[in-house]
Amino acid sequence: MSQVALPHDAKAGPTKPEIRAVSLGKLDVRPSDHVVDVGSCTGAVTIEAAQRAGRVTAVERKPERLAVTRRNLDENEYDAKVSLREAEAPAGLPEDADAMFVGGSRNFEAVLDHAVETGVDRIVMNVSRVEVAGDAIDAFRDRDLLSEVLQVQVSHGYELAGATSFDAENPVYVVVGRGEGGCE
C-alpha cells in the first residue's frame, strides 16, 4: 500500500493516517466493495479506500473541499472507479454501497437511516467530540447497527533534550456498525 499524498489543503484536518488504518480495517474493505466516504474533505479516506476497493463514491457538501478531494486524488495511485458528488448527505448517497465511512457529524442520523434502508453492510463513523460520540453511539444502537466503539489515541515521538518525548493527538472515537448483511 503506497503512502497517501495530501498536498492540497481543505482547511479542515484530514483523518490522520493511524486513524484511517483503524477505520478502514474496521470497514473490512474488499476489492469487490463499493465504499462511500461521507464528508470527503481532503480525500484521505477516499484515496485509501480507492486503493483497496473496486468502487468509491465521495460525497462532500462544500464545493471547495470536493475540489481538494479531486486534486489530492490526482496525486495518488489507485485502481478503483471513483465518483465525486457535491451534495449534503444523505442526498447524493448511492443505493448500492457495501461499506460507508462517515467522517462528519452533520446529518449523521439521516445518513444512518439511508444506510439501513439500502442495506449497507459495514459502517464506521469517526467522532472527535465526546457529546457527539454519545449521540452517535445512541443512533447506531437505535438502528440496531452498533458493533463496537473504540477510543483511539495516537502520540508521535519527538526529540526533547536529547531524549524522546511524545506529543498527543486529539483522541478519536470510532463507532463501528454492522448492517443485516455485515460480518461480525
Buried (B, 14 or more C-beta within 10 A) or exposed (E): EEEBBBEBEBEEEBBBEBBBBBBBEBBBBEEEBBBBBBBBBBBBBBBBBBBBBBBBBBBBBBEEBBBBBBBBBEEBEBEBEBBBBBEBBBEBBBEEBBBBBBBBBEBBBBBBBBBBEBBBBBBBBBBBEEEBBEBBBEBBEEBEBBBEBBEBEBEEEEEEEEEEEEEEBEBBBBBBBBBEEBEE
